[in-house]
Amino acid sequence: MKISTKGRYGLRIMTDIAIHEKEGCVSIKDIATRENLSEKYLEQIITTLSKAGLVRSVRGARGGYLLSKSTKEISVEEILIATEGSLAPVACAEDNECCENYCDCVTSFIWTKIYDAIIGVVSNISLEELAERSEKCGGCKSC
């Protein structure tokens, strides 16, 4: 499984909002500047995050985005599913009824174990943890 730029940038957007929302609404322009990312692409991703109920928009001169829930309540899993869709390496790992050969397939247990491991990790990391790690590391890439 490979996470696309949409998923990676979704995590960066959400972390940036978590860190800066104490200052009020967070604008896409500010996120794009801080993260050195395309404003246009971030607009597409923030729309996806908004539709998933992870952020809400505030209109007006001082508008922007705020988290819909506390950072403790938002998991990396939610963000990745919103931006990537399923995290299963193959369809049958998530829905074993999608394949008529699932029970006879010698490799099905591998895909299920990989999927379970992925979900086990991403469901147990909160946005709060990402934000704290980012602030602690000062944005360095080695943490």
C-alpha positions as CSV (number, residue, x, y, z in Angstrom):
1,M,0.0,0.0,0.0
2,K,1.2,3.4,-0.9
3,I,-0.2,6.6,0.6
4,S,-0.7,9.3,-2.1
5,T,0.2,13.0,-1.8
6,K,-3.5,13.6,-1.0
7,G,-3.2,11.5,2.1
8,R,0.2,12.9,3.2
9,Y,-0.9,16.5,2.6
10,G,-4.2,15.8,4.4
11,L,-2.2,14.8,7.5
12,R,0.0,17.9,7.1
13,I,-3.1,20.2,6.7
14,M,-4.8,18.7,9.8
15,T,-1.6,19.0,11.9
16,D,-1.1,22.6,10.8
17,I,-4.7,23.5,11.7
18,A,-4.3,21.7,15.1
19,I,-1.2,23.7,15.9
20,H,-2.5,27.1,14.7
21,E,-6.2,27.1,15.6
22,K,-5.4,28.6,19.0
23,E,-4.8,31.8,17.0
24,G,-8.3,31.6,15.3
25,C,-9.4,30.3,12.0
26,V,-6.6,28.9,9.8
27,S,-6.5,30.0,6.2
28,I,-5.5,27.7,3.3
29,K,-3.1,30.5,2.2
30,D,-1.3,30.4,5.6
31,I,-1.1,26.5,5.5
32,A,0.2,26.6,2.0
33,T,2.9,29.1,3.0
34,R,4.0,27.3,6.1
35,E,4.0,23.8,4.5
36,N,5.4,25.0,1.2
37,L,2.5,23.4,-0.8
38,S,0.2,24.4,-3.6
39,E,-2.7,26.5,-2.4
40,K,-4.9,25.1,-5.2
41,Y,-4.2,21.5,-4.3
42,L,-4.8,22.2,-0.6
43,E,-8.2,23.6,-1.5
44,Q,-9.2,20.3,-3.0
45,I,-8.0,18.4,0.0
46,I,-9.6,20.6,2.5
47,T,-12.9,20.2,0.7
48,T,-12.5,16.4,1.1
49,L,-11.7,16.8,4.8
50,S,-14.7,19.1,5.3
51,K,-17.0,16.6,3.6
52,A,-15.7,14.0,6.0
53,G,-16.6,16.2,8.9
54,L,-13.1,16.7,10.1
55,V,-12.9,20.4,9.6
56,R,-15.5,23.2,9.3
57,S,-15.2,26.4,7.3
58,V,-15.8,29.9,8.7
59,R,-16.6,32.6,6.2
60,G,-15.6,36.2,6.3
61,A,-12.5,38.4,6.4
62,R,-11.1,36.5,9.3
63,G,-12.4,33.1,8.1
64,G,-10.7,29.9,7.4
65,Y,-10.8,26.4,8.9
66,L,-11.2,24.9,12.3
67,L,-11.2,21.3,13.5
68,S,-14.7,19.8,13.9
69,K,-13.6,17.8,17.0
70,S,-10.8,18.0,19.5
71,T,-7.4,16.8,18.4
72,K,-7.7,13.8,20.8
73,E,-10.9,12.7,19.0
74,I,-9.4,12.7,15.5
75,S,-7.3,9.7,14.5
76,V,-4.8,9.4,11.6
77,E,-7.1,6.6,10.4
78,E,-10.0,9.0,9.9
79,I,-7.8,11.5,8.0
80,L,-6.3,8.8,5.8
81,I,-9.7,7.2,5.1
82,A,-11.1,10.6,4.2
83,T,-8.3,11.4,1.8
84,E,-7.4,7.9,0.5
85,G,-10.5,5.8,0.9
86,S,-9.9,2.2,2.0
87,L,-6.5,1.5,3.6
88,A,-6.8,-2.2,2.7
89,P,-3.9,-3.5,0.5
90,V,-6.5,-5.6,-1.5
91,A,-10.3,-5.5,-1.4
92,C,-10.8,-8.8,0.2
93,A,-8.8,-7.8,3.3
94,E,-11.5,-5.4,4.2
95,D,-14.5,-7.3,2.8
96,N,-13.9,-11.0,2.5
97,E,-17.3,-11.5,0.8
98,C,-16.1,-9.6,-2.2
99,C,-14.2,-12.5,-3.5
100,E,-15.7,-16.0,-4.1
101,N,-12.2,-17.5,-3.6
102,Y,-11.4,-15.9,-0.2
103,C,-11.7,-19.1,1.9
104,D,-9.6,-21.1,-0.6
105,C,-7.0,-18.4,-1.2
106,V,-3.7,-19.2,0.3
107,T,-2.7,-15.5,0.4
108,S,-5.9,-14.1,2.0
109,F,-4.5,-14.3,5.5
110,I,-1.5,-12.2,4.5
111,W,-3.7,-9.3,3.2
112,T,-5.8,-9.5,6.3
113,K,-2.8,-9.4,8.6
114,I,-1.3,-6.4,6.7
115,Y,-4.7,-4.6,6.9
116,D,-5.1,-5.3,10.6
117,A,-1.6,-4.0,11.3
118,I,-2.2,-0.8,9.3
119,I,-5.5,-0.1,11.1
120,G,-3.9,-1.1,14.4
121,V,-1.3,1.7,14.0
122,V,-3.3,4.5,12.4
123,S,-6.3,4.1,14.6
124,N,-4.1,4.6,17.7
125,I,-2.4,7.8,16.7
126,S,-4.4,11.0,17.3
127,L,-4.1,14.3,15.7
128,E,-3.1,15.6,19.1
129,E,0.0,13.3,19.1
130,L,0.9,14.5,15.6
131,A,0.6,18.1,16.6
132,E,2.7,17.6,19.7
133,R,5.4,15.7,17.8
134,S,5.5,18.5,15.2
135,E,5.9,21.2,17.7
136,K,8.5,19.2,19.6
137,C,10.5,18.6,16.5
138,G,10.1,22.1,15.1
139,G,9.2,20.6,11.7
140,C,12.4,18.6,11.3
141,K,12.1,15.5,9.1
142,S,14.1,13.2,11.4
143,C,11.5,12.8,14.1
